Each structure stands twice: as C-alpha cells, then as structure tokens.
Amino acid sequence: MVCWSPPQARVRLSACCARPWAGITVKKAQLQAQAQGGLYHTEDGDFMSGLKSGLDIAAGLTRLGENNIWGGPKIIYASRTHSQLSQAIQELKRTNYSHVKVAILGSRDQMCIHPEVSKELNNANKVHMCQLKVSSRTCYFYTNMDSTKENRIFTEGGILDIEDLVKEGRKLRFCPYYMSKEMKQQADIIFMPYNYLLDPKTRKAQGIDLANSIILLDEAHNIEKVCEESASLQFCTSDVALCIADITQVMADILEKGKNGPDFSGGDSSGPKDFTANDLCLLKIMFLELEKAIDSIFVGPEGSTYPGSYIFEILEKAELTHNKRLLVLELLDKIILYLSTTNTSPYQRNGSGLQKFSDLLKIVFNSNNHCSKYIENVKRCYKVSYS
C-alpha cells in the first residue's frame, strides 16, 4: 500500500498515520489474544505450526518476519530531506500515537560520533573505516550497544529523532547509527530519506524489506527524479586517471615495504594478505585499456549519445564482463579499504576514483542474470552520453 502526502498536508501527518495505524493496532491485538487463548492449536497438537499459519493468513503475509512475530505490517514514511523528516516526527509526537515504536534511519555523516571516523570527509572512506572497526570490534561505541539497549530511553523514552539519538549516544556512549538499525527491527513506523527506500543498493545495505509495509511518500512528485538519480552515474576520463593513480599508489607502497601485498593485520607482517602485486598489475592494465576505449569514442560538436547497451561494449574492451564483475568488485573493495585506512592526511587520495568505478559496475551489472532480455532492457531504458 502506497500513500502520497502533498507538501501542504505534511502538518496533517496524524491523519495519514491514524487510519493505517488504527487498523494495525487492532489486528495486532486480535492476533495476540487469539494466540494467547490457544485458538491456534491444531488437531495434531502442533501449536507453533498452527500459530504461524494462522498469523500468515490473518496478516496477508507470504512469509513471517523474524523480528515481527505478530505479523503486523509496518509503516514506512519517506521524505526528501532530513529536515522534512524531523518536521514529520515532531508532528507525530503531538498526536495520540506518540507511544508507538519509531525508528529513523540516517547516514554516518549525521550519526557517527567516533572521534576518528566522524572526521573523515569522504563518505565512502568513512563507510570502510566504520566497517573495519565494527568487524574488528575496535569501536567502543558499537561494542557498548548491547549494554544500553535496555535503557529506559528506548523502552519508555518515546520517539527519538536523529538529534535525540546523537545526544543520547554521546551521553551513554553508544553508536547512534547502528542503534537506529537495531530500533528499526522492532519499530512500527520507520522514517527514512527517499534514497534509502528507492535505491536498491542502499535498501539492501540498510536491510529494508518492503513486504507487508504501508509506504507514505511525502512530496511524491520528486520520486521520478530520485529514481533516475539512483540509477545514473557520471564517470569521466579524469575518474579513470584517478583509478590508475590509486592503483599506482598502492603498488608504490608495496614496493616500499618490500612485501607481496598490503597488510591488514594491524602491523603484523605474518597476517593474511588480501590482494597481491599481481592483482594490482591486472587492475592497472584494465584501467589503461578502459582509458583507451573511452578516448576512442567519437564525440560530435554537441556531444554524442548511444544506447544504454553501449556501456557493455566499452567495458568489454577492457576485458571487464559480467562473469568477472564479482571478482573485480571484491578486489576494488579491498584496495579501497586499504587506501582509506592507511592514508592519514585528508589531502591524500583515498580511493575516491575506485569507489566511483565500483558504483558504476554495480549499476551496470545490477542483474545476476546477464541474458539478452536484460541487455535489451538496458538498451531501452538507459542512455550513454559522452561529451
């Protein structure tokens, strides 16, 4: 179910939420009462199977969510900017539904309070630095989340905006970014920017499931533009040059250290190497061939436009095909991680060119089945413009 709220109606958020939320509340109460009353015992005595089947039918589900055991749908409220989401949350606080469980999703730029990661200017590098600290459990704010989940601000504190989460995160020393993702699992209403909802890559990264959801779109006339932007990317010859420079920089580091590959073990030379000098040579050759392929494109006085499928021809000249995409993407991620964690100066290159190329590959090869039908759809829906 999708609803549209025009700009002038944002202050009437209560009217938008009241109708679906009233039905959800009633349905949850009915399901809980029926289950607690033992109405889902089956003839063979299998209570859990009967309960799950009954909940699926009652809530219209094809599957039961792991964290939504009573099968009630969620409300997803999406808007263009964070300030608009804040306005909507403030309006919700004034309604009779201020007691519901709410989560708001934001970026690390808005929520990260780690003294080192939060100072990183490049967003892609910030993501890699954060993920590295989380996986190695060296971020105190992340590891401290378990001890603060049961704090009364989450169980009894009402609705928290991004500013509230950041304030409480600094006070109680937990990670606001990952706490918001935890809150999302149990939330009845989830607030998020458009791109979190519409961009498949972001939606997957945030773990957003649209099944069994009521979606409210604020200022929905912006949706078409947001969808177009999420599926588009500008990649220049200067970006290819940056990629080559990034690879050359890592090769120089390896040569200087006298190793076969970069060390991700925190300084221990006996640690595992995630890529080798040979990997770097192959990538550099690929980018040099890509640079030649782009330079060979005919450009008219006012630029040239080709069908979307033309991008496959360009990439194939650099021997980059659908079958190799996962290997290349994995390698790019490892090199970007190395660059983002070894460069200490914000004025040094931190893999921005490689990150942009990685984003390009994810858009071009966004289907696991690279069949003729997919290529035809790309040809019909996309354009490759060169100027």
C-alpha positions in Angstrom: 0.0 0.0 0.0 1.4 3.4 -1.0 0.0 6.8 0.1 1.0 10.2 -1.1 1.1 13.3 1.1 1.3 16.6 -0.7 3.6 19.4 0.8 0.7 21.4 2.3 -0.6 18.3 4.1 2.6 17.4 6.0 1.3 19.0 9.1 -1.6 16.6 9.0 0.6 13.6 9.4 -1.7 12.4 12.1 -4.5 11.9 9.5 -2.1 9.9 7.3 -0.9 7.7 10.1 -4.1 7.3 12.1 -6.1 5.3 9.5 -3.5 2.6 8.8 -2.2 2.6 12.4 -5.6 2.1 13.9 -6.1 -1.0 11.8 -2.6 -2.3 12.6 -3.2 -1.9 16.3 -6.5 -3.7 16.2 -5.1 -6.5 14.1 -2.1 -7.0 16.5 -4.3 -7.1 19.5 -6.6 -9.7 17.8 -3.6 -11.9 16.8 -2.1 -11.8 20.3 -5.4 -12.5 22.0 -6.1 -15.4 19.7 -2.7 -16.9 20.2 -2.7 -16.5 23.9 -6.2 -18.0 24.1 -4.9 -21.2 22.4 -7.0 -20.8 19.3 -4.2 -22.0 17.1 -3.9 -25.5 18.4 -4.2 -27.9 15.6 -5.6 -31.4 15.5 -2.2 -32.9 15.7 -1.2 -30.7 18.6 1.4 -28.7 16.6 0.9 -25.3 18.2 3.7 -23.4 16.6 2.8 -24.5 13.1 -0.8 -23.6 13.6 0.2 -20.2 15.0 2.5 -19.4 12.2 -0.1 -20.4 9.5 -2.9 -18.5 11.2 -0.8 -15.3 11.5 0.3 -15.5 7.9 -3.3 -15.8 6.7 -4.6 -13.1 9.1 -2.0 -10.6 8.1 -1.8 -11.5 4.5 1.8 -12.5 4.6 3.7 -14.8 2.3 6.4 -15.2 5.0 6.7 -14.3 8.6 9.3 -11.7 9.5 12.0 -12.8 12.0 11.5 -9.7 14.2 7.8 -9.1 13.7 6.4 -12.2 15.3 2.8 -11.0 15.3 2.7 -10.4 11.6 1.5 -6.8 11.7 2.6 -4.5 8.8 5.0 -1.6 9.3 4.5 2.0 8.2 7.4 3.5 6.2 7.4 7.3 5.9 9.8 8.6 3.3 10.7 12.2 2.6 13.3 14.1 0.6 15.4 15.7 3.3 16.2 15.1 6.9 14.6 18.4 8.0 11.3 17.3 6.4 11.5 14.0 8.3 12.2 16.0 11.5 9.1 18.0 10.9 7.0 14.9 10.4 8.4 13.3 13.6 7.6 16.5 15.6 4.0 16.3 14.3 3.8 12.6 15.3 4.9 13.5 18.8 1.9 15.7 19.1 -0.6 13.0 18.1 -2.3 10.3 20.2 0.1 7.9 18.5 3.3 9.2 20.2 3.5 5.9 22.2 4.3 3.8 19.1 7.7 2.3 18.4 9.5 4.6 15.9 12.9 4.4 14.2 14.6 7.0 11.9 17.4 6.0 9.6 20.2 8.3 8.7 23.7 8.3 7.4 27.0 8.0 9.2 27.6 11.7 8.3 24.6 12.5 10.6 25.0 9.9 13.3 28.7 8.8 13.7 30.2 10.0 16.9 33.5 8.1 16.7 36.3 10.8 17.1 38.3 9.4 14.2 35.7 8.1 11.7 33.4 11.2 12.1 36.3 13.5 10.9 36.7 11.6 7.6 35.5 13.9 4.8 35.0 11.2 2.1 31.7 9.3 2.6 33.0 6.1 1.0 36.1 6.1 3.1 34.0 6.8 6.2 31.9 3.7 5.5 35.0 1.5 5.0 36.7 2.8 8.2 33.5 2.2 10.2 33.0 -1.3 8.8 36.6 -2.2 9.6 36.3 -1.0 13.2 33.0 -2.8 13.7 34.3 -6.1 12.2 37.4 -5.9 14.4 35.3 -4.7 17.4 37.6 -1.8 18.0 34.8 0.8 18.1 33.8 1.3 21.7 30.5 2.9 20.8 29.4 -0.1 18.8 30.5 -2.7 21.3 28.8 -0.8 24.1 25.4 -1.0 22.4 24.4 -4.3 24.0 24.6 -2.8 27.5 22.4 0.2 26.5 19.6 -1.5 24.5 17.5 -2.0 27.6 17.9 1.6 28.8 14.6 3.3 29.6 15.1 5.9 26.8 14.5 3.0 24.4 11.9 1.1 26.4 10.0 4.1 27.8 11.5 7.2 26.3 9.1 7.8 23.5 10.1 9.0 20.0 13.7 9.8 19.2 14.8 12.0 16.3 18.3 11.8 14.8 19.4 14.7 17.0 18.0 12.9 20.1 19.9 9.7 19.2 23.1 11.5 18.7 22.7 13.4 22.0 21.9 10.2 23.9 24.7 8.4 22.1 27.3 10.9 23.3 25.8 10.8 26.8 25.6 7.0 27.2 28.5 6.3 24.7 26.7 4.0 22.2 26.6 4.2 18.4 23.6 6.1 17.2 23.9 4.8 13.6 23.8 1.1 14.5 21.3 1.7 17.3 18.9 3.2 14.8 19.2 0.0 12.7 18.5 -2.0 15.8 15.4 0.1 16.6 14.2 -0.5 13.0 13.8 -4.2 13.7 11.1 -3.6 16.3 9.7 -0.3 15.0 6.1 0.1 14.0 6.8 3.3 12.0 10.2 3.8 10.2 11.2 7.3 8.9 13.9 7.4 6.1 15.0 9.6 3.2 13.8 8.8 -0.3 17.1 7.2 -1.4 17.0 4.6 1.4 13.7 3.4 0.0 14.2 3.8 -3.7 17.8 2.9 -4.3 18.2 -0.9 -4.4 21.8 -0.8 -3.2 21.0 1.4 -0.2 17.9 -0.6 0.6 19.9 -3.8 0.6 22.7 -2.2 2.7 20.1 -1.0 5.3 18.2 -4.3 5.3 14.9 -2.7 4.4 12.2 -5.1 3.4 9.2 -3.6 1.6 7.0 -6.7 2.0 3.9 -6.2 4.2 4.6 -2.4 4.5 2.4 0.7 4.2 4.5 3.3 2.5 3.9 7.0 2.9 5.7 9.2 0.4 6.0 12.9 1.3 6.2 15.2 -1.8 5.9 12.3 -4.2 6.3 14.5 -7.2 10.1 14.2 -6.5 10.1 10.4 -6.8 10.8 10.2 -10.5 13.8 12.4 -10.2 15.2 10.4 -7.2 14.7 7.1 -9.1 16.5 8.5 -12.1 19.4 9.7 -10.0 19.8 6.4 -8.1 20.2 4.6 -11.4 22.5 7.1 -13.0 26.2 7.9 -12.7 28.6 10.3 -14.3 32.0 8.8 -14.9 34.7 10.9 -16.5 38.2 10.2 -18.0 39.6 12.1 -15.0 37.9 9.4 -12.8 39.8 6.7 -14.8 43.0 8.7 -14.3 42.2 8.7 -10.5 41.8 4.9 -10.6 45.1 4.5 -12.2 46.7 6.8 -9.7 45.2 5.0 -6.8 46.5 1.6 -8.0 49.9 3.1 -8.7 50.0 4.5 -5.2 49.3 1.1 -3.6 51.9 -0.5 -5.9 54.4 2.0 -4.7 53.5 1.2 -1.1 54.1 -2.5 -1.7 57.4 -1.8 -3.3 58.5 0.4 -0.4 57.5 -2.1 2.2 59.1 -5.0 0.2 56.1 -7.2 0.6 53.9 -9.2 -1.8 50.7 -7.5 -0.7 49.3 -5.0 1.8 48.9 -6.0 5.5 45.5 -5.7 7.1 46.6 -7.3 10.4 47.3 -4.1 12.2 51.0 -4.1 11.6 51.7 -7.9 12.0 53.6 -8.9 8.9 52.6 -12.5 9.4 48.9 -11.6 8.9 47.0 -12.6 5.8 47.3 -10.6 2.6 44.0 -9.6 0.9 45.5 -8.9 -2.6 48.8 -9.2 -4.3 51.0 -7.1 -6.6 49.8 -9.3 -9.5 46.2 -8.3 -8.7 47.2 -4.7 -8.9 49.0 -5.1 -12.2 46.0 -6.7 -13.8 43.7 -3.9 -12.5 46.1 -1.2 -13.8 46.1 -2.9 -17.2 42.3 -3.0 -17.2 42.1 0.7 -16.4 44.6 1.6 -19.0 42.6 -0.3 -21.6 39.4 1.4 -20.4 41.1 4.8 -20.8 41.9 3.9 -24.4 38.4 2.7 -25.1 36.9 5.9 -23.8 39.3 8.1 -25.7 38.4 6.3 -28.9 34.7 7.2 -28.7 33.5 9.5 -31.4 32.3 12.8 -29.9 30.2 15.2 -32.1 30.3 19.0 -31.7 27.4 18.8 -29.2 28.4 15.5 -27.7 27.3 12.0 -28.6 24.5 9.7 -27.2 24.5 6.0 -27.5 22.0 3.2 -26.4 22.5 2.0 -22.9 23.9 -1.3 -24.0 26.9 0.6 -25.5 28.4 0.6 -22.0 28.9 -3.2 -22.2 30.9 -2.7 -25.4 33.2 -0.2 -23.7 33.8 -2.4 -20.7 34.4 -5.5 -22.8 37.3 -3.6 -24.5 38.9 -3.6 -21.1 38.0 -7.3 -20.7 35.5 -6.5 -18.0 32.5 -8.7 -18.4 29.5 -9.8 -16.3 31.3 -13.0 -15.3 34.3 -11.0 -13.9 32.3 -8.4 -12.1 32.2 -10.0 -8.7 35.9 -10.7 -8.7 36.7 -7.1 -9.7 34.2 -5.6 -7.2 35.7 -7.7 -4.4 39.2 -6.6 -5.3 38.2 -3.0 -5.5 36.6 -3.1 -2.1 39.8 -4.5 -0.6 42.0 -1.8 -2.2 39.6 1.0 -1.2 39.7 -0.3 2.4 43.5 -0.3 2.3 43.7 3.2 1.0 41.1 4.6 3.4 42.8 3.1 6.5 46.4 3.8 5.6 46.2 7.4 4.4 46.3 9.7 7.4 46.1 13.0 5.6 42.7 14.2 4.3 44.5 15.8 1.3 45.8 12.4 0.1 43.9 10.2 -2.4 41.7 7.8 -0.5 40.3 5.6 -3.3 37.6 8.0 -4.5 38.2 7.1 -8.1 38.0 3.4 -7.4 34.8 3.8 -5.3 33.1 5.7 -8.2 34.1 2.9 -10.6 32.8 0.3 -8.2 29.5 2.2 -8.1 29.4 2.2 -11.9 29.8 -1.6 -12.1 27.0 -2.1 -9.5 24.7 -0.1 -11.7 25.7 -1.6 -15.0 25.7 -5.2 -13.7 22.8 -5.0 -11.3 21.3 -8.2 -12.5 22.6 -11.7 -11.7 21.2 -13.0 -15.0 23.0 -11.2 -17.8 20.7 -12.5 -20.5 19.6 -10.9 -23.8 16.4 -9.7 -22.2 18.4 -7.8 -19.6 20.6 -6.2 -22.2 17.6 -5.3 -24.3 16.0 -3.6 -21.2 19.3 -1.6 -20.6 19.3 -0.6 -24.2 15.7 0.6 -24.0 15.8 2.3 -20.6 19.3 3.8 -20.4 21.4 6.1 -22.5 25.2 6.6 -22.6 26.0 10.3 -23.1 29.5 11.4 -24.0 30.7 15.0 -24.2 
